[in-house]
């Protein structure tokens, strides 16, 4: 049985997907930053601050890419479900 999804239902679904993407991106970035800070303390004196800042900047880029890829996957998933009809 097909369910029609109005604007409010679609908006709720988009907000749900975005919140999930933000949580995944946050957990990944927090974990990687923790590892960089831990590594900086573990090998203090052997790794310069410039290298650590570059690593944190790279983590930011990775997480923005992750957020973009997850967004693209969710958009494709919503479009595929729309062709088949909205089902729960």
N, C-alpha and C positions, 0 to 999 in steps of 0.2 A: 504494500500500500504506500503510495507516494505521499510525502508530507511537503507542503509548500512552506517555504521559509521566507518570511517577510523581512523588512529592513531591520527590525528590532532583533529578530533571531540571528540574522546575518551579523549584525553588530556585536551581539554577545559572543558569537563563535569567533569572530576576529579578535576581540579583546581576550578571550580565553587562550587563543593560540599565541598572541603576543606576550601574554604574561608567562606562558610556558617557555617561550624562547628567551625571555629576559632571565628567568630563573636558571635555565641551562647555561646561558652565557655567563651569568654571575658566578655560578659554581665553578665553571671551568677557569675563569679568570682569577677568582679568589684562590683556587688551588695552585695555579701556576705562579701567581705572585708570592704566595706562601713559600713555594719551593725556591724562588729566586732569593727571597729574603733569608731563608734558612741557609741556602748555599753561600750567600754573601757573608753570613756570620760564621759558617763552618770553615770557609777558606778565607777568613779575614786577612787582609794584607796581600794576598795572592791575586785577588780580583779587584780591579779598580771600580770606583763609583760610576765612571762613564760606561763601563761594560754592563753594570747592573741596570742603569737607566735605559740603556739600549735594549736590554732584555725585557724590561717592563713595557717599553714602547712597542716591541714586537708582540708581546702578549696582547696589548690593546688592539693591534691590527688583526691578530688571529681571532680574537673574540668578536670583533666587528664582522669579520668574514663568516664566522660561525653563525652569528645572528642573521646575516644576509642569506646564507645557504638554508638555514632552517625556515626563514621566511619564504624563500622560493619553493621549498618542499611543501610547505603548508598551503601556499597559493595553488600549486599544481594539484594537491590533494583535494582542495575545495572545488576546483574546477572539474576534476574527475567525478567527484560525488554529485556535483550539480548536473552533469550529463546523465548520470544514473538516477538522479533524484535524491533529495535529502532524506537520509535514513538515520535512525538512532539505534 
